[in-house]
């Protein structure tokens, strides 16, 4: 939830309101088309296009035309008229800019004049944040494997609050971007490790629903952004309130124990036993599993495995190239990566574009977040009843069709456009939600973490590209939708070639993973058996048996 808050905070923090060049002196008269007003603030209700300009007469008699990125002084100052055919001297906006503050009292754009020749700096705010998300996922994911999930959750939750507050007190644009980059890194690490934490603590039968709950609360974070944005219209106060909203989670994190999975992987069996005993007590299990017994079984499995396959090296190191070991696995990897990229791209394009759909931008963002809640329920039901692939294909193709449909809706039909965008977010949300689990099931134990990690990297690339895709609205209003639609359609078609994994056991070797695709070609004749995950799988099965009694 706290990650959802910070990921989408910039939609209101970095808004560019209507603006014109500042005046070089005190104004006595203002003219806009045929309307004469007493102050420039009254002009904004009439302002409809960036091509408009304002005519002002100063107290010294000079007449100026104020455009958005320049101002012109009329050489002949006789009558105050809107149209003028005489000579004009053009000047830059050296006295700053005048902004419409009827909706937002202050944004980072108005704070540091990120308009005109500095507009590109404003457009870098969200991409640089997503770049921090990319680095954070890689760095903290690795640290969590080394130091443990608990410590990383402590550090990232605290860092998220500290950097979140620090953003509000940055003194210039560059310090703002740097602190936001650090905030993105810890937020990303927080989200990734929290997802792993939940997955490792929840049994097999409830894991699908538990993982979807994480996505659902991320969506609730987006709804919090809409609510706070509606109530607070000054960017730094808005940022402080959003950061304070994450404070309860810090207090909760200090009560969380380390996961038994990680403790077992580090051979800290006594600590793992303590956690398992606590879990057994909470779940009223009279005979909790004994780590020592499971560990002795694992040792027997390892010995028999080595005797049965003496020429196999169990210490083989696996890398990204193993995801391309033959044509079938390579095609699977490319398709999965494309789905990860498309899901992230579509998710953030629909979310970031919601404030530009017309109507009430706060309600739009709230609805875009709210529509995710039922979509994850549908995803869970579809995954369990229809299968992973059979749920993924129709929703990817449906999202492509919705993108095309939106292009044919007249721009005056605001409500219809908003509903269509919600439907697009719903369909891409289903696909984005289930790809996590589907990827884990498509690959064997020996490269499963690598496959999910590489897919997550493609997801982060999609989130970095998404803001630039949204900015293409200035080229053609439907360009972002066209790109998302093409990617979703291509992903949906390629998904047809993926195997179904519903009801099938997890594979341990690349050869077994290839056979899921009804092809007996093995990746390697010497693929080692995946014994490393044995004790963890046994604990899961033992826990499921106890939960049924």
N, C-alpha and C positions, 0 to 999 in steps of 0.2 A: 504493500500500500504506500509506504513512504517512497519507494522507487518510482511508482506511478506519478506521485506528486512532483518530484523533481524532474522527471523525464519530459513532462509536458508543461512545465512552469513557464517556459519562454513564450508560449502562445499569447499570453497577455503582457508579459514583462517587456517583450521586444516589439510591441505594436508600433507601427508608424501612423500617427494620426494625420489629418489634413494640415498642411502648412504652407506658408509663403515666406518670402524674404522679409527680413526685418526692416523697419523704416529708419532713415538716416536722421530723423529729428522728431519733434512733437507734431502730431497730426491734428489738423483742424477739421477736415472734411474727408469722407470716405464714400466711394462710388463703386458699385458692383452691377454691371449691366445697366439697367434702368432704375436700380434701387439705391437710394441714399440712406446710409445707416449712421448711427452715432458712434459705434465702436466696431473694431474688426471682429470681435467675438460674435456679433450678430450676423456676420457674413457666412459663417460655417453651415448654417441651416440651408443656405442657398447654393453652397458650393457643390458642384456635381462632377467636375472633371479636372484632371491635372492640367489641362490646357487653358483653364480659366486664369484670369489675373485680376488684381484689385488696383483701382486707381485711388491714390490718396493725395491730398493737398496739405502741405506743411504750413506751419504758422508763418514761415518766412515767404510764403507764396509759391514755392516750388511744387510742381506736380510730378509725381512718380507713379510708374506702373510696377507693381510687385508681382513677379512670377514666383514659381516654386524655387528655382535655383538661380535666379538673377533678378536684377531690378533695373529699370530704365528711367532716366530723367528726361522729361520733355524739354526741348530747347525753347519752345514758345509756350509760355504759361499764361494764356489768356482766359479761356473758359474751362471749367471743370466738366469735361465730357468723357464718355467711356471710349469712344472711337477717336483715333488720332492718326493723321497721315503725315505729320511733319517729322522733322529730324529728332532722333533720340540718342542719348549716350547711355551705353550699357555698362553696368557695374556689377561686381560680385557681391555676395551677401556677407559683407565684412562685419555687419552689425548683428549677425546671428539670424535666427528665424522666429516667426510667430506661429505657434501651434494651437490647434483646436483642443482645448482641455475639457470639453463638455463630457466626454466619456472617460478619459484617463487623465488624471491630474498630472501624472508624471510617469514616463517610461524610460528605459535606458536610451532609447532613440532620442527623446527630447532632452535627456540629461546631458548627453555628449554630442548632440547635433549629428546623428548618424544618418544623414540624408544627402542627396545629390552626389557629390564626388566621394562622400564617405558612406554611401548607402551599402557598399559591398561589405563594410565592417559589420553592419547590422545583420546581413545575410549569412555571415560566418558564425554567428552566435550559436545557433542550433547544431550546425555541422561539427564545430569544434567540441561541443558537448558530447555528441555521439562518437567522436573520435576518442574522447576520454573513456566513454563506455567500452569501446573496442579494446583499448589498452588495459582497462581495469579488469575486464573479463579474463584476459590472458594472464595478467600478473597475479591477481588474487585467487584465481582458480588454481594456479600452480602453488601459491603459498598455502592455500587451504589443504592441499594434498601433503604438504611438508609439515606444517605446524598444527593442523587440525581445523575443523570447521568452527568449533566454539571460539577460538581466539580470533579468527578472521571476522566472525560475526560481531564480536565485541568491538574490534577495532573499526570495522567499516560502519557500524551503526553509530558509534561515537563520532567518527570522522564525518559522516553524513550530516549530523546535527551541527558540528563545529563549522564545517565549510559552508553549510547552508546559511548560517547566521553571518559568516564572514563575507559572503557575497553581497549582503545588504550594505556593508560598510566599506566596499571598495571605492577607491578615490578616483580612478579613471577607467577608460575602456579596457586597457590592456591588463590591468590588475583584475578587473571583472572577469575577463575571459580565462585568465590563468586559474583563478580560484574556482570558477565554474568547471574548468577542465579537471581539477582535483576532486571536486564534488562528484563529477561524472564517474571518475575512476572508482571512488569508494562506493558510490551507489550501484555501479555495475557489479563490483565484487560482492556487495551485500546481496543483490538479487540472485546472482549465480550460486553463491554459497548457501543462501537460504533455500533455494530450490533443491540443491543437493541434500541439504540437511533434512528437509521434509521427506524427500524420497527415501533416504536411508533409514528414517525412523518409522515409516509406514509400511505395513505388510503388503504382500503382493495383491491381495484381493481389492484393497482400497487405494492402491497406488495411483490408478488412473484418475479417480475422483479427487484425491489429495493434490495431485499435480495441477489439476484444473482449478482448484481453489486458489492456488498461488496466482494464476493468471487472473482469476476473478477479482482478487483484492487489488491487483495492479490496476484494474479497470476502476475500482472504487477510488483509488488515488487520483485518477483523472477527474472523477466526479467532484472530489474535494477541491481540485484546482479550479473547476468551474464555479464552485460555490464561493471560495475565497476571492477569486477574481471579480465576482459580482459585488462582493461586500467591500473590498479594499481596492482603491483605484490609484494608489501611489506605489510604484514598483518596489521600493526598498522595504516599505511596510508590508506589502504583499509577500515579499520573500521571507521576511521574519515570521509572519503568521504561518506560512507553509512549513517552515523549518520547525516551529514550535509544535505543529501538528504531528511531527515525527518523533517528538520527545518520549511519549509513552513506550515506543518500541525499544528505545535504548534501555529503559528500566527492565523490560521483559527479557531482553537478550542476556542479561547478567544472571538470570535464573536458569538458563538452558544448559544441560549437560553435554558432554562430547558424545558423538554418535558411536555406538559399539562397532560399527563397520570400520571406522577409521582406527579405533583403538586396537581392533584385531589385526588390521593391516600393519600396525606398528608393533605387534606382539605384546601389547599391554593387556594381558589376559585378565589380570585381577581387576583392573579398572573397568574393563568391558563387563566382567561379571557383576560388578556393583551396579552399573547402569541397567543391565538386564534384570537384576533382582528388583530394582525400583519399578521397571516397566511391568514385571510380573505382579508386584504388589498392587499397583494402580489398576491393573486389568483383572485382579482377583484370580490369578493363576496359581494353583497350589503347588505345582511341580515345575518351577522355572527351569529352562535348559541350562546345562552345565557346560561352560566353555571348554573345560578340560577334556570332557568326553568328546566333544565335537573336534577338538584339536587333535586328539589321538586318532580319530577316524580319518582326518585329513592326512596325517602322516602316513597311515596305511595306504591311502589312495595314491599318495605321491610315490611311495616305494614300488607299489605294483605297477604304476604307470611307467616308471623309469625302466623296470624290468621288462615290461611288455614292449617297449619301444626304445631300445638301448641306443639306437643310432640317431635319435631325435634330440636336438638341443633345446631344452626347456627354458633356456635363458636368452633366446633370440630376441633382439630388440626390434620393435615394430615402429614404422614411421609412416608418413603420409602416402608414400608410394604403394603401401599395401592396400590402400583404398582403390588402386588402379591395377591390381595384380592380373586381372584378365578382362576381357571385353565386357562380360556380364556384370562384374563388380564395378568396373569403371563406369559403365552406363548407369548403374544404380547410384553411384556416388555423384555423378554430374546432375542427375535428376533430383536427388535429395538436396544438393547444394542449391539448385535453382528454386526449389520449393521454399527453402529457408530464406533465400534472398527475396523472393516474391512476397512471401508472407510478411516479412519485416517491412519491405517497401510499401506494400498496400496498407498495412496497419498504420504506419506513420503518415502516409499521404492522406488517408481519410481523416486521421486525427488532427493533423496540423492544418488541413484545409477547412476544417469545420467552422472556424471563426470567419471564413470568407464566403460563406454560403448565402449570406443575407439573413434578415430577421435578427433575432436575439442571439449574439455569438456565445453568450454564457450558457444559454439553454441548449444551443447546438452542441457544445462540447460536453455538457452534462449527458445529453442523450447518446452521443457517440460513445461515452464511457458506459452508460447504463445498458446499451444494446449488447455489450459483451457478456453480461451475466447470463442471459438465456442461451447465448451461442455456445458457451462452454458446457452447459447441460446437454444441449443437442449433440455436441461433439462426443461427450462421454457415452450417451445412449447409442449414437451411431457407431462408435468404435466397438462397443460390446455386442450390438445386435447385427449390424451390417458388415463390420470389418473395417480395418484401417484404410485400405485402398479405396473400398467402395464408398466410404464417407468422404475421403479427400477429393476424389475426382469430380463428383457433381458440384461440390462447393467451390472448387477452383474455377471450373467452367462457368458456374453461376455468377461468381464475382466478375469474370470477364464480360459476361452478357450485361450485367448491371452497369458496368463502366460505359458500355456502348449505349445503353438505354438513357443514361443521364445526359449524354450529348444531344439527344433529340427532345429533351424537355425544355420548353421555352423558359428563358431566364426570369420571366415574371412570376412563374409558378414556384415561389420560394418553398412552400410547405412540401410540395411534391419532390423538389430537389433534395430537401433535407431528409425526407423519408427514404428516397433512393440511396442517398449516401449512407444512411443508417443500415440499409439492407446490404450495401457493399461492404461496410465494416463488419456486419454480422457474418457474411459468408467468408470473408478473408480471415476473420477471427477464428472460425471453426478450423480452417486449414492450418492457421498459425499455431493453434492450441495443440492439435494432435500430432504435429510433425516431431515434437520432442520425443514422445514415446515410440512412434513409428520408426524413427531413425535408430533408436536403441535396439529395437527388435529385428531390424534388417541386417545388422552386422554381428559378427561373432564376438565372444568375450575378449579375445586377444586384441581387438582393435575397436571395441565398442566405445570406450571413452574418447578415443581418437576421432571416431566418426561423429559423435555428438559434439565434441569440441570444435571440429572443423566446420560442422554445420552451423554451430553458434557463431563462428567467425564470419561466415557468409551472411548470417542474420545481422551482425553488427555492421557489415559493409552496406547492407540494404538500408539500415537506419542512418548511416552517414550520407548516403545518396538521396534519401527521401526529402530532406529540406531543399536540396538543389532542384529536385524534381518538382516540388511545390512552387518554387520560384519561376518555373517555366510557364506559369499562368500568365505572366507578362508577355510572353511570346504568343501563346494561344491559350485561351481560358481552359480548354479541354485537354491540353497536352499531358498533364500529369495522369489524368484518367486513361488516356490512350496508351501511355507507357505501361501503367499497371494492368490494363486489360490485355495487352499483348503478352506480357510476362505471365499472367494468370492462365491465359488460354494455352500457351506453350507448355507451362508446367502441368496443367491438367491433362494434356494429350500425352506427355511423356510419362506421367504417373500410371497410365494404363499398362505400361511395360513392367511396373514394379510388382513383386510377388505379394500376396496377401499373407499376413502374419498372425491373424486372429486364431487362437487355439493351438498354435504351433509352439513347440518348446524353443527356448533360446538356443542358438547355435554356439559352439565352442571354437570351431576352426573355420578358416576361410573356405575350405572345401565344402563343409556342411552349409555355410551361408550361400555358396554358389548353387547348391542343390535345391535351395528353396525356390530358385527361379527355374526349376525343372530342367536343369542342365547338369550333367555329371562331371563336367570338366573341373578338375581340381586346380587350385591356385598354386599349390606347392605340394610335392610329395612328402615334404618334411615339415609340415605345419605342426607345431607342438600342441599337445593337448592343453586345454585351459584349466589347469589344476589350481591356479592361484585364487580363483574365486570360489573354490569348493566350500570352505568353512562358512562363508557369508551366505551362500545359497542354502546350506544345511540349516543355518540359524533361521532363515526365512521360512523354510518348510516346517521346522520344529515349532516356530511361533504360530504358524497357521494351524497346525494340529492342536496346539494348546488353546487357541482362540475359539476352536469349534467345540471344546469341552466345557 
